[in-house]
Amino acid sequence: AQQPGTPLSDQEYRQFFRSLRAARRASTACLLRALYGCQNPLVRRLDEYENHGVIPEGPICSELPGTPFFPDFCAFSFYRCTRKRYFIKV
């Protein structure tokens, strides 16, 4: 079992994004995020699932070259959505 608040493993990410693999589905999730924000229950559930049940607080480090830090998970997720880089992980 993973530590709560830690990101998913590569295998867990494949499972998590399987239903979102189609860009249309991922963009729909991003549209929900843009319309309702990170406090929306569905968006929070997705964020919690992506991070083993706990949405990380504070600065987020990512695998994005040139943009390694975000103030919080919401900002990181919003960045992924706006850049259409849906499957970048922390």
Secondary structure, 3 states (H helix, E strand, C coil): CCCCCCCCCHHHHHHHHHCCCCHHHHHHHHHHHHHHCCCCHHHHHHHHHHCCCCCCCCCEECCCCCCCEECCHHHHHHHHHHHCCCCCCC
